[in-house]
C-alpha cells in the first residue's frame, strides 16, 4: 500500500485479495487435514473438516474475484453453496458407508488384534463368547476422508494397557498399516433382554423383557491412544 492509498482500501486491492485467498486456502487445508488426527472423535472431525472446507471456498472465491472482478458475487455464492452442500452430501455418504462397514479391515486388522491378544492382557469377550474382547473397525477423518483403523479393547487392566500399546505399535511398524486408534474400555456392558434406555431402564414402557435380545449399554473409556 502506497502513502496515497487510504488504509481502508487495503482489503479491496486485487493483489491483497489474492494473498488473503491463498492464506485462507492454505489455512483451510491445514485445519481440515492436520487438526482432525490430533483427536479422533466425530464432533472434532466434523468441526475441523467443515471449517477447513469453508475457509478453502472463501479463499478460492476471493482469488476468483481478484482475477475476474466482473464475476457476479451472487453467482460465486451460489457456486460456493452448491460445492459445500455437495461436499456435505459426499461426506455423509462416506460416513454411512464406513458405518455399515463397521467390521471392515484396511488390510491389517487381524495383525493388530493378534498383537493385543498375544500380550495375554485381553480377557474373553462377553458379547462374543469364545473370542477375545478386542474389535477392529474403520473410521474416517479430514477433508479427504482418510481412513484409519479403530481397535477397541475391553477389560484390559490399567497396568497392562501400555504393554498392549507397545505390541500394537510394533505390529503397526511391521506391516506399515494405516493409523490406528486404540481405545481401552473399562469393561463390556452387555445386557441380555432389552432394549434399554441411556439411563439403564428398559425402553419398553410396560417393562417387558424381549427374550434373546441383547444391547450394549453405556461403557466407560479409560484410555485412548493413536498410533501413526
Protein Blocks (a to p, Z undefined) as FASTA:
>chain_A
ZZklcfklmmmpmklmmmmmmmmmmmmmmmmmmmmmmogcfklmmmmmmmmmmmmmmmmm
mmmmmmmmmbcfklmmmmmmmmmmmmmmmmmmmmmmmmmmmmgcehimmmmmmmmmmnop
accdfklghiacbddddddedjkopacdddddehiafklmmmmmmmmmmmmmmnopacdd
ddddfbdcddehiaddfkopafblnlpacehiacddddddfbdcddZZ
